[in-house]
Amino acid sequence: MKIGIIKEGKCPPDKRVPLSPEQCKYIVHNYPSVSIYVQSSNIRCFNDEEYVNNGVEVVDELSCCDIILGVKEVPIDMLLNNKVFLFFSHTIKKQPYNKELLKQIINKNIQLIDYETLVYDSGKRVLGFGRYAGIIGAYNTFLAYGLKTKKYNLSVAHKLSNKSQLDSQLINVSLPSNFKIILTGEGRVAQGAQEILKILNIKKVSKNDFLNKNFNFPVYVQLLPSDYYVRNHQILFDKKDFYQKPDDYKSCLNDFVIYADMLITGHYHAPNNPFLLSKEDLKKNKKLKVIGDISCDINGPIGSTIRPSTISEPIYGYNRITGLEDDLNQDDVIAVMAVDNLPCSLPKDASVDFGSVLIQKVLPELISNGDITSRGTITKNGKLTKRFSYLSDYIA
């Protein structure tokens, strides 16, 4: 089996890689039947020489390979006929900007395996960059609070070399007593955010205590869909029922947010789910100072997320009265962090974290054509697989 790592071709360029040089060396050493080739690139967080020094052959093109790994969408002119490709295709929600990409993948008889569609029998995702999105997103949210209040300063995440430097910056964070934080979600993103909260020694409290008690130290509450969605007829939250009939539910997140100084979102929001926090909710809220919208759905469930921010400028101001972007220093302005490619701030650490799971959970499946990779295959033999046949009208 010959595996190739493709040069990232999407603009703006992404510095992340699916496998680091040392991870490639590990695979070749432990899987004698596998060879790895890396397409030459001047944009990766690991340069060509680092791969060569780890015994990996750097080549100009990957036509010799059976399986090709990338991170972001592969441009159509870089697709190779009759190959197996793994990357984040951003097609399974019928994203209009990638419709032609999926059509050409089928025309070129490519087997497309999307990292997002690799799931266990339970439906839980196998791998992703969510942990580092949570880590960097939470860090940036505290950076935003420092900028808003001028109580402390943190370095912007992308100017730090690694997670150790990022962790060491947190010693500068200074929060008042009874500072209350809401964290939504329970997946990898939320778990990554909790790593930052743990370093800051912020205590987790129950929903009841969050709503009813004052503290002489900072606290946070973690809210799940069962906490912030209620059925219109006041029946207890039922996850299966919610997935089938989301229109029967509405958000009660604002019942918590009115007590919060900071909101960090780590939830997954499906397109047909009810909005969580409206512009009208925010207009009435005089307490909330910072929103770290790691989920970053533009003009979506969090009313303040009116545009994505960037790695170099991760914070902007949202005027709760006008609903428009405004000067961060104004009283009625909330500091918003809404970067949509957070793991790119620490590309080396994020890549190594991603690659370690890929080696452990996905590589054996690729070699044996196991259930996980079969289940995650979107296209094969020039057509959509059964699981993704719902995309037929999307590409028709």
Buried (B, 14 or more C-beta within 10 A) or exposed (E): BEBBBBBBBBEEBBBBBBBBBBBBBBBBEEBEEBBBBBBEBEEBBBBBEBBEEBEBEBBEBBEEBBBBBBBBBBBBEBBBEEBBBBBBBBBBEBBEEBBEBBBBBBEBBBBBBBBBBBBEEEEEBBBBBBBBBBBBBBBBBBBBBBBBBEEBEBBBBBEBEEBEEBBEBBEBBEBEEBBBBBBBBBBBBBBBBBBBBEBBEBEBBEEEBBBEEEBEEBBBBBBBBEBBBBBEEEEEBBEEBBEEEBEBBBBBBBBBBBBBBBBBBBBBBEEEBBBBBBBEBBBEBEEBBBBBBBBBBEEBBBBBBBBBBBBEEBBBBBBBEEBEBBEBEEEEBBBBBBBBBBBBBBBBBBBBBBBBBBBEBBBEBBBEEEEBBEBBBBBBEEEBBEBBEEBEEBBE
